[in-house]
Amino acid sequence: MKQVQDLYRRYVSRSQVNLMTSFGFGRELVERAEGAWIWTRDGRRILDVTGGVGVLNHGHNHPRILDARRRFAERGRMEVHKAFFSPYVAALSHNVAELLPGDLNISYFPNSGAEANEGAVKMAYKYHGGRRNTILRSDISFHGKTLGAGSLTGSAENSFRFPGLPGIVVYPYGDVGAVRAAIEAARTPDGCDVYAIMAEPFSASSMRSWSEPDLYELRRLCDANDIMLIFDEVYTGWGKTGSLFYFMRYPDLLPDILVYSKSLGGGKASISGYTAREPVFRKAYDRLSDVILHSTTYYGFGEETVTAIEAINVVVEDDYPARARQIERILRPGLENIHKRHPDVVGRVAGTGALWGVFLIGGPKVLDLAAKLAPGFSGDPNFRTKLITLSVIADLYREHGIVSYYSPNADNPLVVAPTLTIEPDDVEYFLDGLDKTLAKGLPRLLGRFVREKVGSRWATGS
């Protein structure tokens, strides 16, 4: 372990080592992982309720995913070549179109959610021939960390201002009235200047969602003004929220472009996708002069697309949306009961399917204690809440062998987002562990966390 940490300090990031070892996770090496469980090299068994931050809907090392990749390698299949058509890209595009509603038919498969979002925005801009210059995005959002996608992201993680896309207008999450006003404000003598609206129907970082009527109104506004509506379901897609995609719970609701990633790769492949309505793609790109206007060398990488094909097969055949709803039938009442048992610690719980947030709070005395234990962070108004949540995460890991995480965006909830292959008894084990941890009280949790995990590092600012 020391050798790995030393290599990280020398060749990766010293600060990353400091951060991870503060919570205990970075002090052990993983030997293997399967389903919802991780085994460390010292024999410890850890329940993973992070779901790989959306990547592991299929769990760790799903056997069908492993088999698909093994078969591809054993048969010596071609990875990528610009001079030959890929049967895997063709099959994956077809399968996605068969599953999505309406005329969401044309897909492109880059490598990350950020790249997919940027591709979607680029298509929307090209659709209007460069004649429009305004794009709307929410104040609470996460679309990636590249320069373009990062400028479309409204997250506390963006603590440094980088240059980004021009013409960005911010609206409050879920506020269709504010969107309408922004559209009106962007009118010019030549008409509407808005080329796209970015929206997350369900926000995985804040556990908030658009209301059904407002999503339909958003669609109506886009139709009336010929604006491209882009739904980012990078995290929430492929069954996580109890429907294949969150927007699909509402009949006849269609984005112009849908963006997805994370669990598309079955926990093994770095692949994302965005799928456009056919008329949108045809107008934007479907002419000989535009064929390579948007392309990458890794597009259509054989093993990645084969993995995605099998990952989607598993989602459909094993009915992952139903699995998410079954997890919700345990998590929702369990978390609500914890809220009732610890009202001075848990402000609220919120979520859907297998994606939930526990919003921890502390009275003035607890918040003051957090400030005293780790001074020097007055520049971050949410730091005390983060410290409270981190103390709970650390105790869950140390005392119960449960690894969890918190969202750095919005109200910093402790996120409960297990793989969709998790067993009901394992969900109950998590709920029992969280209940026992919270029963210790925040002052005790805070004191131990700062004393054992942080020591004098934060207090001295070193």
Order of alpha helices (4+ residues) and beta strands (2+ residues): alpha-alpha-beta-beta-beta-alpha-alpha-beta-alpha-beta-alpha-beta-alpha-beta-beta-beta-beta-beta-alpha-beta-beta-beta-alpha-alpha-alpha-beta-beta-alpha-alpha-beta-beta-beta-alpha-alpha-alpha
